[in-house]
Amino acid sequence: MPLLFAFALLAFALLAFVIQSTPLQAQTLRIATFNTELSRKGPGLLLRDIERDNDAQIQAVVAVISQNQPDILVLQGIDWDHDSRALKALEQRLAAAGSPFPHLFARQPNTGLATELDLDGDQRLGGSGDSQGYGDYTGRSGMAVLSRYPIMADEISDLSGLLWRDIPGATLPRHPDGSPFPTPQAQAVQRLSTTAHWALPVALTDDRRLTLLVFKAPPPLFDGAEDRNGVRNADEIRLWQVFLAGQLPKEIGPPPSSRFLIAGGAHLDPDKGAGHRQVIANLLQDPRLQDPRPGSALAGTDTVDWGEDRRMRVDYLLPSRDLQVVAAGVDWPDSAEAAAAKASRHRLVWVDIALD
């Protein structure tokens, strides 16, 4: 009996030593960005499809998100409606799949926000290109943030209403003779943001915030010799550097000096494809940021597959330098039957941040 008791004491001491000498795994925060391409041909149709619960794409989107279990999720390509009914319906589907997000945020995007001018220079009024951001109805292909932590919506800095011409260093499109494209009147009302630019704080604890810098820039294609979409894409990406440098009007609010993260879609690859690639390269090399280079074994750092082997890196998560990145990745499908292949041409990109 005394021998047995001695062995028990020895085993307990060894267990205590192992526990004390093994560092506790740091708690992490998973942030993801995902261009779901959940946009439909008319207002209300996305809500209809979510409520019917038989749409294969929506089922795949829910599966991808629930498999990756982000704590904060930035969605692009989701239709906006005034009461966020589609977003709330999607969250209910996610909660049922084991991935609840009690805190939601969405605002009316510039996509489909109609104007009375010919903004795209096609000599016609009322087209999709005459909206502040391309779209044939207001709210088409907007953005949203879903979070397991409280979103400080009252503290948002919304850059979406800034006029393109008012951005320091703006490169505005011009006709061959140097005159404003399409007209001075159009440039006097043209906003820079195609979708939106939000600086949105999230409360991780009572006294600690993480500011999300959220956006979705347009493809640098589908224009003419004036390169309207190309230079707009470049300036939308560059806007974050202008904001972080404190060069925007004071009413926008001060930029974060620490604990922030750029999340969203740039529609620009630093190494291939159309567009002003040096702009995204400059952002990736900004000393205020770090590039964790999320990737996958099957496609490297590519985040979208346009088909016919046209893969590119266009979706980004760029934490500030003071954040500790634990891991990062891209959910690339291993077959055409995988949920990630059916959900969207874009892949969910994630990064894990240490919560110290």
N, C-alpha and C positions, 0 to 999 in steps of 0.2 A: 504493500500500500504506500509506504513512504517513497519507494522508487517510482511508482506510478505518478505520485504527486509531484515528484521532482521533474519527471518528463513533461508533465503538464505545464509546470512553471517555465521550463526551458522553451517549449513550443510557443507559449504566450509571449515570452521575451523576444523570440525570433520574429513572430508576427508583428509585434510593436516596432521592432527595428526596421522591418521591411516597409511598414506604413510610413514611418518617420523619414526614411531615406528616399522614398519614391515621391517625386514632386507631383503635386496635384495638377491635373490637366486644367489649363486655363479655360474659363468660360468664353465662348466665342459667339459672335453675332454674324449670322449669315445674311448678306445682302445680295439680291439678284436683280437683274434687268432682263426683260423678255419682251420682244416685239412679237405679240401674239397674232398680228394680222386679223384680229377679230373685228373686222369692219364689214358692214353689209351694204346693200344697194340703196337703202332708204332708212329714214329715221324709224326707230321702234322695232326694226327687224331683228336686231341682235337680242333684245329683250325677249322677243317672241321665240327665237331659237333656243335661248337658254332655258326658258320656262317649259318648252316642249320636251326637253331632256332626251332628245334622240339625235342631236347633231354630232357627227363623228369628230369634227374639228374641235368643238367645245369640249367634248369628252377627252380628247387628246391633250388639250391645254390644261385641263384640270389634273389629268394624270401626271403631266410633266412637273407642274408646280408642286403637287403633293409628294411626288417622289424626291424632289430636291429640298423640300421643307425650309424655305427661306424665312427669316424673321421679318425682313423688310423686302418688299417686292415692288419694283418699278415696272409698270406695264406701259407699253406703247401699242398703237394700232388698235385701241379699243374705243368703240363709239361712245360719245358722251351724250347724256340726256340731262335735262334740267334738274331732276330729282335723283340722279344717279341710280335709277332703278335697275338698269342693266348691270352696273357694277355691283350693286347690292345682291342681285340675283346670282351673279357669278360667285361672290363671296359665300353665299349659302351653299352653292355646289362644292366649293373648296372646303368649307367647314364639314360638310357631310363626308368628304373624302379624307378627313383627318388633318386638314391644314387651315385652321380658322385664322382670320385676320379681323380683330375687333375694331380696328381703326382704319378708316378709308378717307381718301382725299382725291377729289377731281374738280377741275374748273373748266369752264367753257374754253375750248382751244380756239386758235385762229383758223384752223382748218374749217372750210365751209362758211366762214363768217363773211357774208356778202357785202360788197361795196357797190356803188353806182358808177364806178369808173372801169375803164379797160386797163386792168393791171398787167395782163400778160402780153399786150400788144398785138392781139390777133384781129383787131379792128371790129370786134363784136363785144356787146355788153351782156352781162348776166351768165357768163360761162363759169365753169368750175375754177378756171384760172384767174377769174376776177375777184375771187374771195381773198381775204388776207392770207390764208393758206389754202392750197389746192383742195377743193372739195365741193360736191354738189349739194350738200346740206350741212347745216351748222352742227358741229360736233363730230363730224365724220373722222374716224381714225385719230382719236385724241389720246390722252394719257391719263394715268391714275397711279396712285401710290397706295399700297396695302401694307399694313404694319401690325405687328403684335405689341408694339410700343405706342404710346400716345403721340399723335401728330399735332404739332403746335401750329395749327392753321392760322391763328391770329398773328403769328410772328413771321409769316411768309414774306419774302421779297419776290414780287412777281414782275419779271422783266418782259413779259409777253406783249405789253402795249407799247414798248419803245419803238419809235420810228427808225427805220433802217438808216435814213440820212443823218440821224442824230448820234449814231454810234461813233466814237472816236476812231478814226482811221478807216471808215466805211469805204468799201469798193462798190460803187453803184453802177448798174449796167448802163451802157451808152450806145447810141447809134454810131455807125461808122464816122459821121461828121463830128462826133464828140458831144452831141446834145443828149439830154437825159432820156433813157429808155423806160417806158414807152413815151411818157410825157412828163413835164415838170409837175403837172397836177397829180398824176399817179404817184410820183415819188413823194409828194407832199403828204400823202396819207398812208403809204406802204409801211406796214410794220416789218420788223426784221424777222421775228419768230414765225416760222411756218406753222408750228404746232403750239409750243409754249416753252418758256424758260422759267423754272421755279427754283428758288432757294428756300427749301422747306425744312425747318428744324423738327427733329424727332427727339422726344424725351426718353433717354435710356434709363436715367435715374432722376431723383428729385433735383439734382444740381448738375446733371451732365447732359449735354445735347450732342447730337450728330446732325449736321446740316447736309441735306441731299441737294445737289445741284442737278436738276432733272431737265432733260430736253430731248427733242427728236428733230433733227435737221432733215431737209429735203434731199432727194438724190440730186447729184450735180449733173443731171442729164435732162433730156426732153425740152430743150430750148433752142435758141438760134445762135447766130454769130455774136450776139450781145452777151452770151454766157450768163444770163440772168440767174439760172438755177445754180450754176457753178460758183459764182461769186457770193450768192446768198448762202449756200451751204458753207462756204469758207468763213463768212462773217458770223454765222450762227455758232460755229465751233469756236471761233476766236472770242466771241462775246464773254465766255467764262473767264478768259484771261483779263479782259478789260474790266469785268466786274471785280475780280479778285485784286486787281491793282487799284481799286477805289476810284475809277475814272468815270463812273456813271452818276447821274443826278442824285442829290442827297435824298430826295423823296423815295428813291428805290430802297434805301436802307443800307447800312454798312455791310460789307462782305464779311464772311467768317474768317477769323485769323487762325483757327485750329479746328481739328475734328470735323472735316467735311469730306465729301465724296461726290465726284461727278459720275452720274449714272444716266445712260440712255443710248440713243442711236445717232451716230454721226453720219451714216451713209457714206463713209470715206475710209479707205484703207491706206495706210502709209506707204505701201509698197507696190500696189497694183490697182488697175482700174482708172476710170475717168475722175476728174476733179483736181482741185488744188491740193495735192497730197502733202505738200510741205506744211500746210496748216495743221493737219492732225499730227504730223511728226513733231511740230513745235509744241503742241499741247502735251504729247506723251513725254517730252523732254523738259517740261516746265519744272523748275526746281521746287515749286510748292507741292508738287504731286509725285506719286510713285505709280509705276505701271507694273502690276503683278503679273501681267501677261497670262491671263486665264487661258487654258488650252485643253485639248483632248488628245488621246492617243491616236485617234482616227483622222483628225483634221488640223492638228497643231493649234494655232491661235485663231483660226477662221471661226466666224460666228454665223455665217449665212451661206446657204447653198442656193444660188439662183438657177440651178439646173445646168445640164451639159458641162459638168465639172467646173462651173464658175463659182468658186468659193472665195470668200473675202472676210476680212476682219472689219466689221462696221459697227459693232455694239460694244460699249465700253463701261468699265467700272474702274475709276481712277481715284484711289484714296489719297488724302493729304499725307504729307511726310510723317506727321506725328502719330499716325495710326499704325498699329502692328498687324501686318497681314500674316495669317496663319496658313491659309491655303486658298486656292482659287481654281476654277475650272469652267469648262463649257460642256453642257449636256448634249453631246453629239450622238445621234442614233447609230446603232450598229447594224440596222437593217431597215428596209422600207416599211416594215410592219411595226417598228418601235413608235411609241407615242410621240417622241420628239420629231419624227419624220412626218407625222400626220398633223401635228399641231400648227406648224408654221415653217416657212422657209428659213426663218431666223431661229437660233438656238438660245435657250436660257443660259445666261452667263452669271456666275456667282463668285463671291469672294467672302472668306471668313476673316473677321476682324477680332482680335483679342479684346475682351472687356476687362480692363485692369482696374 
